[in-house]
Amino acid sequence: MKIKHLATVLFLSCAPILVSCQDDLSSQGSSLVSGEVTITVDSIPTFVEARSVVYDGYDARSTSRLLGRINVPEYGTLSCSFLSQLYPSPVLGINDTIPEADIDSMRLIISVPRGSLTGDSLAPQQLKVWRLNRQLYSSITNDINPADYYDASDPSAFVGATTYTLSALCKNDSAFFKDKNIGIRLNLPREAALETVRSYRANPELFQWPQTFAQSFPGLYIEQSFGNGCIGSVSNFGFYVYYHTYKTESSKDSQGTVTTTTTAIRDSVCLFSSAPEVLSSNVIDLRLSDNIRNLAESGKSVITTPGGYFTDIVFPAKEIIEKYKQNASMITVVSALSMHIPASEIANDFGISVAPYLLMVKKSEREEFFAKNKLPDQLTSFYAKYDEERKGYSFDSLRQYIVNLITSGKEITDEDVEFSIVPVEITTESVENTYTGTVTTYTVGCSTYLVKPTMTLLDTDNAIINFTYSKQEIE
């Protein structure tokens, strides 16, 4: 390991500080001791031991739901669908005076944010929607078999099917610039709308809580049934009931003749929808290309999403602490520790880029971290955002981790230095202080990255570790 050493020495003088030309200056306030403070910055270009690990049976619960299918030579074949419970509206939202005759239809609308797709937006596709007959469980993983949760032979299980593309080119100019989402619409039979309204009016208590509602309606399975070449990230979906009311207006002309006009006014209400409060999980089938597998098998640090590979590393904490102890004194303070890992894209024609965030978490704590929805604590788990300028990821808050190892005085074990690097989706919230105008950003969510397909090649052979500490020597 090569060490680039930079030391800055500050001298503490015991002579009084001259502040004027007077002869009767007091010596109060001068230094009581003399010595020097050495600030050491070790910049360590180092080889970080790493290996790619197959990511199977991972937690696929997410508010981002992938739908579609792609086949990319450099990446592989990816097929995505999802299962989800529904969040019911606690009230019908339709006036009780409106008769069933004025209930028009029902529609499922699936929203895909523009720009959140991979592949050809003009690719023709078809989806099918099925009604589940079993409860979803909270420990659901990506390799779940949807056939265990619905009966394709039961006609009542089939909700409907529709064809679609994820292009906005058919919209007029104003809608093209205004709309943030592509809407996939599935028209349902009018009888479905009537059945829903009747249920609300007859058994309103059924819709008060998602848990109660799930007992009679466990949820939906939405699958890609036709098409290839595009995958979209579904942000939300909902069932809308459409109805109409009547508005009567009277007008009198110059002859005194009164004319009465009745106009039908169409309206709608969303009764069931997706929501963070209910369980939603992706069903992901990723078959990686030989290109990716060869990179991993040759010792390269490869990370893919959704699923595929993550990377395990051995952080060189032992070497860092040994170097620290060689220069430490009774008064030595650790100021900072960071690690920058260069990264690059894997060339492809589908626009598949690198993961936006990576989580570095102790290998022994990785599964528990996601199972318990933990947040990075800067002690055993850290995250880094991809830096477009530096072309890599910088984990800048490793100070307390190394301080805890130094102060523990114990022998460094494999568990202390083995970490997993996993792609994640980070959710933040910003709060502004109304008095100072200062904006503080908090991390409020960290989950497995399931927003888009990504491919990241980490250059762990050329990672840069920066370690800063100061030492005071007193004469």
MARSEVO-687518 format. One record per residue (C-alpha): x, y, z; residue number from 1. Coordinates in steps of 0.1 Angstrom, whole numbers, padded with zeros to 4 digits. Each point is the difference from the previous one (the first is absolute). Example, Ala and Ser with C-alpha at 12.3 -4.5 7.8 and 13.67 -1.06 7.14 Angstrom:
BEGIN
px, py, pz, pado
0123, -0045, 0078, 1
0014, 0034, -0007, 2
end
This chain:
BEGIN
px, py, pz, pado
0000, 0000, 0000, 1
0015, 0034, -0009, 2
-0005, 0029, 0024, 3
0000, 0036, -0011, 4
0007, 0019, 0032, 5
-0007, 0037, 0005, 6
0008, 0017, 0034, 7
-0007, 0035, 0011, 8
0018, 0012, 0031, 9
-0013, 0028, 0022, 10
0023, 0014, 0027, 11
-0013, 0012, 0034, 12
0024, 0028, 0011, 13
0005, 0008, 0037, 14
0010, 0036, -0008, 15
-0025, 0028, 0008, 16
-0020, 0013, -0030, 17
0009, 0036, -0008, 18
-0030, 0022, -0004, 19
0015, 0035, 0006, 20
0032, 0020, 0006, 21
-0006, 0003, 0037, 22
0028, -0012, 0024, 23
-0024, -0012, 0027, 24
-0017, -0028, -0019, 25
-0014, -0028, 0022, 26
0009, -0036, -0008, 27
-0035, -0012, 0008, 28
-0015, -0020, -0028, 29
0032, -0015, -0014, 30
0004, -0037, -0005, 31
0005, -0020, 0031, 32
0017, -0028, -0019, 33
0021, -0003, -0032, 34
-0002, -0026, -0026, 35
-0014, -0008, -0034, 36
-0032, -0014, -0016, 37
0004, -0022, -0030, 38
-0030, -0004, -0023, 39
0005, -0031, -0021, 40
-0019, -0008, -0032, 41
0007, -0035, -0013, 42
-0013, -0004, -0036, 43
0001, -0037, -0007, 44
-0005, -0012, -0035, 45
-0007, -0037, 0008, 46
-0012, -0032, -0014, 47
-0033, -0009, 0019, 48
-0006, -0037, 0000, 49
-0035, -0006, -0016, 50
-0021, -0026, -0017, 51
-0034, 0000, -0018, 52
-0028, -0019, 0018, 53
-0032, -0014, -0016, 54
-0030, 0019, 0015, 55
-0028, -0026, 0003, 56
-0032, 0000, 0021, 57
0003, 0037, 0009, 58
-0027, 0022, 0015, 59
-0020, 0014, -0030, 60
-0025, 0021, 0019, 61
-0001, 0035, -0014, 62
-0022, 0029, -0009, 63
0017, -0002, -0034, 64
-0015, -0028, -0020, 65
0017, -0012, -0032, 66
-0021, -0012, -0030, 67
0013, -0013, -0033, 68
0026, -0020, -0017, 69
0034, 0008, -0017, 70
0027, -0020, -0016, 71
0034, 0018, -0001, 72
0031, -0019, -0013, 73
0023, 0017, 0025, 74
-0024, -0003, 0029, 75
-0022, -0030, -0004, 76
-0037, -0007, 0000, 77
-0023, 0016, 0026, 78
-0037, -0007, 0005, 79
-0019, 0020, 0027, 80
-0035, -0001, 0014, 81
-0014, 0007, 0035, 82
-0024, -0009, 0027, 83
-0017, 0025, 0022, 84
-0027, 0005, 0026, 85
-0024, 0029, -0003, 86
-0007, 0030, 0023, 87
-0037, 0006, 0001, 88
-0017, 0034, 0004, 89
-0018, -0001, 0033, 90
-0030, 0018, -0015, 91
-0018, -0005, -0033, 92
0003, 0036, -0011, 93
-0032, -0003, -0021, 94
-0032, 0016, 0014, 95
-0025, -0025, 0012, 96
-0027, 0018, -0020, 97
0017, -0010, -0032, 98
-0018, -0031, -0014, 99
0018, -0030, -0015, 100
-0013, 0010, -0034, 101
0024, 0030, 0001, 102
0030, -0022, 0007, 103
0018, -0001, -0034, 104
0032, -0021, 0001, 105
0031, -0010, 0018, 106
0036, 0003, -0011, 107
0035, -0011, 0013, 108
0026, 0027, -0007, 109
0037, -0009, 0003, 110
0025, 0030, 0001, 111
0035, -0002, -0013, 112
0021, 0032, 0005, 113
0015, 0013, -0032, 114
0037, -0007, -0002, 115
-0002, -0030, 0024, 116
0002, -0026, -0027, 117
0027, -0021, -0016, 118
-0002, -0009, -0037, 119
-0022, 0010, -0029, 120
-0031, 0019, 0012, 121
-0017, -0007, -0033, 122
0001, -0038, 0005, 123
-0035, -0015, 0000, 124
-0008, -0018, 0032, 125
-0029, -0017, 0017, 126
-0007, -0005, 0037, 127
-0025, -0022, 0019, 128
-0015, 0005, 0034, 129
-0009, -0028, 0023, 130
-0018, 0000, 0034, 131
0018, -0018, 0028, 132
-0016, -0027, 0020, 133
0027, -0002, 0028, 134
0014, 0025, 0024, 135
0035, 0014, -0007, 136
0026, -0005, 0028, 137
0024, 0027, 0011, 138
0032, -0020, -0006, 139
-0007, -0003, -0037, 140
0030, -0002, -0023, 141
0007, 0006, -0037, 142
-0002, -0037, -0010, 143
-0036, -0005, 0012, 144
-0022, -0020, -0023, 145
-0031, 0021, -0008, 146
-0019, -0032, -0010, 147
-0002, -0009, 0036, 148
-0021, 0031, 0007, 149
-0027, -0001, -0028, 150
-0019, -0026, -0020, 151
0003, 0006, -0037, 152
-0027, -0026, -0007, 153
-0025, 0020, 0021, 154
-0019, 0025, -0023, 155
-0007, 0023, 0030, 156
0038, 0003, 0006, 157
0006, 0018, -0033, 158
-0005, 0037, 0003, 159
0009, 0010, -0035, 160
0027, 0006, -0026, 161
0011, 0030, -0021, 162
0026, 0010, -0025, 163
0022, 0031, 0004, 164
0033, 0018, -0008, 165
0019, 0022, 0024, 166
0003, 0029, -0025, 167
-0015, 0035, 0003, 168
0003, 0008, -0037, 169
-0037, -0004, -0006, 170
-0008, 0028, 0025, 171
-0008, 0035, -0012, 172
0026, 0028, 0006, 173
-0014, 0012, 0033, 174
-0005, -0034, 0015, 175
0034, -0011, -0012, 176
0017, 0028, 0020, 177
-0023, -0001, 0029, 178
-0005, -0037, 0008, 179
0027, -0016, 0022, 180
-0013, -0035, -0004, 181
-0010, -0025, -0026, 182
-0034, -0015, 0008, 183
-0008, -0036, -0008, 184
-0038, -0004, 0001, 185
-0020, -0032, 0004, 186
-0037, 0003, -0005, 187
-0021, -0023, 0022, 188
-0036, -0012, -0004, 189
-0027, 0023, 0014, 190
-0011, -0029, 0022, 191
0033, 0004, 0019, 192
-0008, 0036, 0008, 193
-0035, -0009, 0011, 194
0013, -0029, 0022, 195
0025, 0024, 0016, 196
-0026, 0027, 0008, 197
-0024, -0026, 0014, 198
0028, -0014, 0023, 199
0008, 0035, 0013, 200
-0036, 0007, 0008, 201
-0008, -0034, 0015, 202
0032, -0006, 0020, 203
0019, 0033, 0006, 204
0019, -0016, 0029, 205
0018, -0022, -0025, 206
0019, 0030, -0014, 207
0011, 0017, 0032, 208
0034, -0017, 0002, 209
0023, -0016, -0026, 210
0004, -0031, 0022, 211
-0037, -0005, 0000, 212
-0004, 0006, -0037, 213
0029, -0024, -0008, 214
-0020, -0028, 0016, 215
-0026, 0002, -0027, 216
0022, 0014, -0028, 217
0036, -0012, 0005, 218
0014, 0021, -0029, 219
0010, -0001, -0036, 220
0026, -0016, -0022, 221
0010, 0021, -0030, 222
0021, -0018, -0026, 223
0016, 0008, -0033, 224
-0018, -0025, -0024, 225
0013, 0012, -0034, 226
0027, 0022, -0014, 227
0038, 0004, 0005, 228
0023, 0030, -0001, 229
-0011, 0023, 0028, 230
-0003, 0000, 0038, 231
-0018, 0028, 0019, 232
0000, 0008, 0037, 233
-0036, 0003, 0013, 234
-0003, 0027, 0026, 235
-0037, -0006, 0009, 236
-0033, -0014, -0012, 237
-0036, 0003, 0009, 238
-0035, -0012, -0007, 239
-0024, 0029, -0010, 240
-0038, -0001, -0001, 241
-0016, 0024, -0024, 242
-0035, 0014, 0004, 243
-0020, 0029, -0011, 244
-0024, 0026, 0016, 245
-0024, 0024, -0016, 246
0000, 0038, 0001, 247
-0031, 0019, -0011, 248
0001, 0036, -0011, 249
-0028, 0023, -0012, 250
0003, 0030, -0023, 251
-0025, 0025, -0013, 252
0003, 0016, -0035, 253
-0012, 0035, -0010, 254
-0035, -0013, -0007, 255
-0003, -0013, 0035, 256
0002, -0037, -0010, 257
0017, -0021, 0027, 258
0023, -0027, -0012, 259
0012, -0027, 0024, 260
0032, -0019, -0008, 261
0012, -0031, 0018, 262
0037, -0009, -0002, 263
0016, -0033, 0011, 264
0032, 0007, 0019, 265
0025, -0028, 0002, 266
0021, -0006, 0031, 267
0021, -0028, 0015, 268
0014, -0012, 0033, 269
0030, -0022, 0008, 270
-0011, -0028, 0023, 271
0030, -0024, 0001, 272
0037, 0009, -0006, 273
0036, -0009, 0006, 274
0016, 0017, 0030, 275
0032, -0003, 0021, 276
-0022, -0013, 0029, 277
-0009, -0033, -0018, 278
0023, -0028, -0012, 279
0012, 0002, -0035, 280
0028, -0023, -0014, 281
0017, -0005, -0033, 282
0003, -0033, -0018, 283
0033, 0001, -0018, 284
0016, -0025, -0023, 285
0035, 0011, -0010, 286
0022, -0022, -0021, 287
0033, 0017, -0003, 288
0020, 0000, -0032, 289
0033, -0019, -0005, 290
0016, 0034, -0002, 291
-0010, 0008, 0036, 292
0008, -0035, 0013, 293
0034, 0000, -0016, 294
0009, 0033, 0016, 295
-0010, -0014, 0034, 296
0017, -0033, -0004, 297
0032, 0018, -0011, 298
0002, 0018, 0033, 299
-0016, 0033, -0009, 300
-0023, 0018, 0024, 301
-0033, 0000, -0017, 302
-0033, 0014, 0013, 303
-0033, -0003, -0018, 304
-0037, 0008, 0007, 305
-0026, -0012, 0005, 306
0018, -0029, 0016, 307
0028, -0018, -0017, 308
0033, 0009, 0017, 309
0012, 0021, 0030, 310
0036, 0002, 0013, 311
0016, -0011, 0032, 312
0032, 0018, 0010, 313
0026, -0002, 0028, 314
0006, 0035, 0013, 315
0038, 0005, 0009, 316
-0007, 0011, 0036, 317
0029, -0021, 0013, 318
0025, 0018, -0022, 319
-0014, 0034, 0009, 320
0001, -0006, 0037, 321
0035, -0014, -0002, 322
0012, 0032, -0018, 323
-0019, 0021, 0026, 324
0016, -0017, 0030, 325
0035, 0004, -0015, 326
-0005, 0038, 0002, 327
-0024, 0003, 0029, 328
0008, 0017, 0034, 329
-0020, 0005, 0032, 330
-0018, 0030, -0017, 331
-0010, -0012, -0035, 332
-0034, 0008, -0015, 333
-0015, -0016, -0031, 334
-0016, 0027, -0022, 335
-0013, -0018, -0031, 336
-0001, -0033, -0019, 337
-0014, -0004, -0035, 338
0001, -0024, -0029, 339
-0005, 0008, -0037, 340
-0006, -0029, -0024, 341
0002, 0008, -0037, 342
-0028, -0014, -0021, 343
-0010, -0002, -0037, 344
-0030, -0009, -0021, 345
-0001, -0032, -0021, 346
-0006, 0010, -0036, 347
-0034, -0008, -0014, 348
-0026, 0014, -0025, 349
-0030, 0001, 0025, 350
0013, 0029, 0021, 351
0006, -0022, 0031, 352
0022, 0020, 0023, 353
0015, -0004, 0035, 354
-0018, -0002, 0033, 355
-0007, 0035, 0014, 356
0007, -0011, 0036, 357
0021, -0027, 0017, 358
-0003, -0012, 0035, 359
0030, -0013, 0019, 360
-0011, -0022, 0029, 361
0016, -0026, 0021, 362
-0003, -0034, -0017, 363
-0013, -0015, 0032, 364
-0028, 0026, 0003, 365
-0011, 0003, -0036, 366
-0031, -0022, 0001, 367
-0012, 0015, 0033, 368
0006, 0035, -0014, 369
-0026, -0005, -0027, 370
-0023, -0022, 0020, 371
-0004, 0026, 0027, 372
-0001, 0030, -0024, 373
0030, 0016, 0017, 374
0018, 0032, -0010, 375
0037, 0005, -0004, 376
0014, 0008, 0034, 377
0036, 0011, -0009, 378
0012, -0028, 0024, 379
-0004, -0032, -0019, 380
-0019, 0012, -0030, 381
0007, 0029, -0024, 382
-0013, 0012, -0034, 383
0015, 0018, -0029, 384
-0015, 0018, -0031, 385
0016, -0005, -0034, 386
0022, 0030, -0007, 387
-0002, 0008, -0037, 388
0031, 0022, 0000, 389
0023, -0024, 0019, 390
-0016, -0031, -0016, 391
-0004, -0019, 0032, 392
-0015, -0003, 0035, 393
0014, 0017, 0031, 394
-0008, -0014, 0034, 395
0010, 0031, 0020, 396
-0012, -0008, 0036, 397
0021, -0029, 0011, 398
0016, 0018, 0029, 399
-0020, -0014, 0029, 400
0003, -0035, -0014, 401
0038, 0001, 0002, 402
0000, 0019, 0034, 403
-0022, -0027, 0015, 404
0025, -0027, -0012, 405
0030, 0020, 0014, 406
-0016, 0007, 0034, 407
-0013, -0036, 0004, 408
0035, -0013, 0004, 409
-0011, -0034, -0012, 410
0014, -0022, -0027, 411
-0014, 0009, -0034, 412
-0021, -0029, -0014, 413
-0013, -0008, -0035, 414
-0034, 0011, 0011, 415
0013, 0034, 0008, 416
0014, 0006, -0035, 417
-0023, -0019, -0024, 418
-0026, 0022, -0017, 419
-0026, -0004, -0027, 420
-0006, 0027, -0026, 421
-0036, 0000, -0012, 422
-0019, 0023, -0023, 423
-0027, 0019, 0019, 424
-0027, 0026, -0004, 425
0004, 0029, 0024, 426
-0030, 0021, 0011, 427
0007, 0034, 0015, 428
-0020, 0028, 0015, 429
0010, 0036, 0003, 430
-0010, 0023, 0029, 431
0005, 0038, -0001, 432
0006, 0020, 0032, 433
-0024, 0029, -0003, 434
0023, 0022, 0021, 435
0034, -0006, -0016, 436
-0011, -0013, -0035, 437
0023, -0029, 0005, 438
-0012, -0032, -0018, 439
0008, -0033, 0017, 440
-0003, -0032, -0020, 441
-0009, -0033, 0018, 442
0003, -0035, -0013, 443
-0034, -0016, 0006, 444
0001, -0032, -0021, 445
0025, -0025, -0013, 446
-0012, -0030, -0020, 447
0012, -0024, -0027, 448
0003, 0018, -0033, 449
-0029, -0011, -0022, 450
-0006, 0031, -0021, 451
0019, -0009, -0032, 452
0024, -0025, -0014, 453
0036, 0011, 0007, 454
0035, -0014, -0006, 455
0030, 0013, 0020, 456
0036, -0011, -0003, 457
0020, 0010, 0032, 458
0037, 0005, -0003, 459
0009, -0013, 0035, 460
0036, -0005, -0011, 461
0005, 0038, 0000, 462
-0021, 0011, 0030, 463
0013, 0031, 0018, 464
-0002, 0001, 0038, 465
0006, 0034, 0018, 466
0009, -0002, 0037, 467
0005, 0032, 0020, 468
0011, 0003, 0036, 469
0019, 0025, 0022, 470
0027, -0006, 0026, 471
0012, 0025, 0027, 472
0034, -0004, 0015, 473
0006, 0021, 0032, 474
0035, 0009, 0011, 475
end
